[in-house]
Amino acid sequence: MNYSIEIIRLGAVILITFTHIRHSFESGYMYVFLEQVPLYGTLVLSIISGFLYTEVSAVKPFLLKRKVKSLLIPFLIANFIVIILAYITHIFGMDVLNRLEFNSSLITTGLFALDGAPINPPTYFIRDIFIIFVMLEFIRNKNYVLLIGIICLSVFGELLLRYDILILFVVGMIYSKKARFIKGYKIQLFLISIMVGSMLFLLDSIYSRHVFSIALFLILIDWKVSFKEVGGYSYTLHLYHSPIIVVSYPFLVHFVDNPYILVFLQVSVASGLCFIVCSLIKKLNLQFLIGGR
């Protein structure tokens, strides 16, 4: 097993966790750490997904069936649970929805994310990755039923919520297919990525992050290191950290005034509870909740 993948993926998910904590920092290094650095999480995960597709998924049969189990079902379950929690709090007079309302949009957008981010926001990435696999399956096997679904989603909703995920997914695929060639020029490509990213950063382009993410992937992907298999925990953290933060924040802020400690506690509570949830899922043989991981 390439344990560097496990480390990169876990690190990326932890960064995504930081994007959903609540804080009062509006400038300075803490603002950069909490608002700018975490944006790299989704970008790096996109590259890894493309890399793993070519390395693992593409050589196994029944691609779409496996991705329904590993991506679509956990995505729907994670959002359905949050919808149930939202309804329960609504009954007790607490409205926790800030983007959606208690109408059909709670199903079309909140659950299925047809035209926007779902009720559990970070899972939009899982939704887009699944759609990318659907498109790949159509290209590979010319399944025109899938084409009809792709067209309908494009017409009545949004095919992809973020197209940069697709672009970086392709970057990961290219790296896998051309790894032997790229490894001979890895340092040069890394330095070029840093230079281009720096130029885009000076031009205040949001795409500087994408180029820096490619550089980060290049330098870490072949890192020889021993590590544990933490795919199940990483996926659990990705799926459930946001609702845990939303639920725990009012209690934490009631007892904690220090903004630094509040940040630390939000991440710690989300990480710790997700570890417990992951352990229970495995102990009770409910791995379908996290895609069989």
C-alpha positions in Angstrom: 0.0 0.0 0.0 1.1 3.5 -0.8 0.9 4.9 2.7 1.7 8.4 1.5 -1.8 8.4 0.0 -3.3 7.7 3.4 -1.4 10.6 5.0 -2.2 13.1 2.2 -5.8 12.1 2.2 -6.2 12.4 6.0 -4.3 15.7 6.0 -6.6 17.0 3.2 -9.7 16.0 5.1 -8.5 17.7 8.3 -8.0 20.9 6.3 -11.5 20.6 5.0 -12.6 20.3 8.7 -11.1 23.7 9.4 -13.1 25.3 6.7 -16.3 24.6 8.7 -15.4 25.8 12.1 -16.7 29.1 13.5 -14.3 31.8 14.6 -13.9 35.5 15.0 -10.5 36.0 13.3 -10.8 38.5 10.5 -7.1 39.1 9.7 -3.6 38.0 10.6 -2.0 34.6 10.5 -4.9 32.9 12.2 -7.2 34.1 9.5 -4.9 32.8 6.8 -4.5 29.5 8.7 -8.3 29.1 9.1 -9.6 30.5 5.9 -6.9 30.2 3.2 -4.8 27.2 4.0 -7.9 24.8 4.4 -9.0 25.6 0.8 -6.2 23.3 -0.4 -7.9 20.2 1.2 -10.5 19.7 -1.6 -8.0 20.5 -4.3 -5.5 17.9 -3.2 -8.3 15.3 -2.7 -9.4 15.9 -6.3 -5.9 15.0 -7.6 -5.7 12.0 -5.4 -9.1 10.8 -6.6 -8.0 11.0 -10.2 -4.7 9.2 -9.4 -6.5 6.4 -7.5 -9.0 6.0 -10.3 -6.3 5.1 -12.8 -4.2 3.1 -10.3 -7.1 1.1 -8.7 -10.7 1.7 -9.9 -10.1 1.6 -13.7 -8.6 -1.9 -13.6 -11.5 -3.4 -11.6 -14.8 -4.5 -13.0 -18.3 -3.1 -12.1 -16.9 0.5 -11.6 -20.3 2.2 -11.3 -21.8 -0.4 -9.0 -18.8 0.0 -6.7 -19.0 3.7 -6.7 -22.7 3.7 -5.9 -21.8 1.7 -2.7 -18.7 3.8 -1.8 -19.8 7.3 -2.8 -23.5 7.7 -3.5 -25.0 5.7 -0.7 -22.8 7.3 2.0 -23.5 10.7 0.5 -27.3 10.2 0.7 -27.2 8.7 4.2 -25.0 11.5 5.6 -27.3 14.2 4.2 -30.5 12.4 5.1 -29.3 12.2 8.8 -28.7 15.9 8.8 -32.2 16.5 7.3 -33.7 14.4 10.1 -31.8 16.4 12.7 -32.9 19.7 11.1 -36.5 18.6 11.3 -36.2 17.5 15.0 -34.6 20.9 16.0 -37.3 22.7 14.0 -40.0 20.9 16.0 -38.5 22.3 19.2 -38.4 25.8 17.7 -34.8 25.9 16.6 -34.2 26.7 12.9 -30.6 25.6 12.0 -31.0 26.0 8.2 -29.3 29.0 6.8 -29.4 28.2 3.0 -32.4 26.0 2.6 -36.0 26.1 3.7 -38.5 23.4 4.8 -39.9 22.8 1.4 -39.0 20.7 -1.7 -35.6 22.3 -1.9 -34.7 20.3 1.2 -34.9 17.2 -1.0 -33.8 18.4 -4.4 -30.9 20.4 -3.0 -30.5 19.4 0.6 -30.4 15.6 -0.1 -29.7 15.1 -3.8 -27.7 18.4 -4.4 -29.2 18.7 -7.9 -28.5 22.4 -8.2 -26.4 23.4 -5.2 -24.4 22.3 -2.1 -26.3 19.7 0.0 -27.5 20.3 3.5 -24.2 18.7 4.7 -21.9 21.1 2.7 -18.6 19.3 2.6 -20.2 16.2 1.0 -20.6 18.2 -2.3 -17.2 16.9 -3.2 -18.4 13.3 -2.9 -21.3 14.2 -5.1 -19.1 15.7 -7.8 -16.6 12.8 -7.7 -19.5 10.4 -8.2 -20.8 12.4 -11.2 -17.3 12.3 -12.7 -17.3 8.5 -12.3 -20.7 8.3 -14.1 -19.2 10.3 -17.0 -16.2 8.0 -17.1 -18.4 5.0 -17.1 -20.4 6.4 -20.0 -17.1 7.1 -21.9 -15.8 3.6 -21.2 -18.9 1.5 -21.9 -21.1 3.8 -24.0 -24.0 3.4 -21.6 -26.6 5.7 -23.1 -28.9 5.5 -20.0 -26.1 7.2 -18.1 -25.9 9.8 -20.9 -29.6 10.6 -20.5 -29.0 11.1 -16.7 -26.0 13.4 -17.4 -28.1 15.5 -19.8 -31.1 15.7 -17.4 -28.8 16.8 -14.6 -27.2 19.4 -16.8 -30.6 20.8 -17.9 -32.5 20.7 -14.7 -29.7 21.2 -12.2 -25.9 21.5 -12.1 -23.8 18.7 -13.7 -20.9 19.6 -11.4 -20.9 22.0 -8.5 -17.2 22.7 -9.0 -15.5 22.1 -12.4 -12.0 22.6 -10.9 -12.5 19.3 -9.2 -12.8 17.6 -12.6 -9.7 19.4 -13.9 -7.6 18.3 -10.9 -9.1 14.8 -11.2 -7.7 14.7 -14.7 -4.3 15.9 -13.4 -4.2 13.0 -11.1 -5.1 10.6 -13.9 -2.3 12.1 -16.1 0.2 11.7 -13.3 -0.7 8.0 -12.9 -0.5 7.3 -16.6 2.7 9.2 -17.1 4.3 8.5 -13.7 7.4 6.8 -15.1 8.1 9.8 -17.3 7.1 12.4 -14.7 9.3 10.9 -12.0 12.4 11.7 -14.1 11.4 15.4 -14.1 9.6 15.6 -10.8 11.9 18.3 -9.3 11.7 20.4 -12.4 7.9 20.1 -12.6 7.7 20.9 -8.9 9.8 24.0 -9.3 7.8 25.1 -12.3 4.5 24.6 -10.4 5.9 26.8 -7.6 6.9 29.5 -10.0 3.6 29.5 -11.9 1.7 29.4 -8.6 3.7 32.3 -7.3 3.0 34.4 -10.4 -0.7 33.6 -10.2 -0.7 34.5 -6.5 1.0 37.9 -7.2 -1.7 38.4 -9.9 -4.3 37.7 -7.2 -5.7 34.7 -9.1 -7.6 32.1 -7.3 -6.0 29.5 -9.6 -2.7 29.9 -7.7 -4.1 27.5 -5.1 -4.7 24.8 -7.8 -1.1 25.0 -9.1 0.3 25.0 -5.5 -1.9 21.9 -4.8 -0.3 20.1 -7.8 3.1 21.0 -6.5 2.2 19.6 -3.0 0.9 16.4 -4.6 4.1 16.0 -6.6 6.4 16.3 -3.6 4.3 14.1 -1.3 3.0 11.3 -3.5 6.1 9.1 -3.4 7.1 9.9 0.2 8.3 6.6 1.6 6.7 6.3 5.1 5.0 3.7 7.3 1.5 4.6 8.3 -1.8 3.0 9.3 -4.7 2.4 7.0 -7.0 5.3 8.0 -9.3 5.4 5.0 -12.4 4.6 7.1 -11.7 7.3 9.6 -10.8 9.9 6.9 -14.1 9.2 5.2 -16.1 9.4 8.4 -14.5 12.7 9.3 -15.3 14.0 5.8 -18.9 12.9 6.0 -19.8 14.0 9.5 -17.5 16.7 10.9 -19.7 19.5 9.7 -22.9 18.5 11.6 -20.9 17.7 14.7 -19.4 21.2 14.6 -22.8 22.8 14.1 -24.3 20.9 17.0 -21.4 21.2 19.4 -20.5 24.9 18.8 -23.3 26.4 20.8 -22.3 24.4 23.8 -18.6 25.1 23.4 -19.1 28.8 23.0 -21.2 28.9 26.1 -18.3 27.8 28.3 -15.2 29.0 26.3 -14.3 32.6 25.6 -10.8 32.2 24.3 -11.0 32.2 20.5 -7.9 30.0 20.1 -9.1 27.4 22.5 -12.6 27.5 20.8 -11.0 26.7 17.5 -9.0 23.8 19.0 -12.0 22.4 20.8 -14.2 22.4 17.6 -11.6 20.5 15.6 -10.9 18.2 18.6 -14.6 17.4 19.3 -15.3 16.7 15.6 -12.2 14.6 15.2 -12.8 12.6 18.4 -16.4 12.0 17.8 -15.8 10.9 14.3 -13.2 8.4 15.5 -15.8 7.0 18.0 -18.4 6.8 15.2 -15.9 5.1 12.8 -15.0 2.6 15.5 -18.7 1.8 16.2 -19.4 1.4 12.5 -16.7 -1.1 12.2 -17.6 -2.9 15.4 -21.3 -3.2 14.4 -20.4 -4.2 10.8 -22.1 -1.1 9.3 -19.3 -0.2 6.9 -21.9 0.6 4.2 -22.3 3.9 6.0 -18.8 4.8 5.0 -18.6 3.1 1.7 -17.2 -0.2 2.9 -14.0 1.3 4.1 
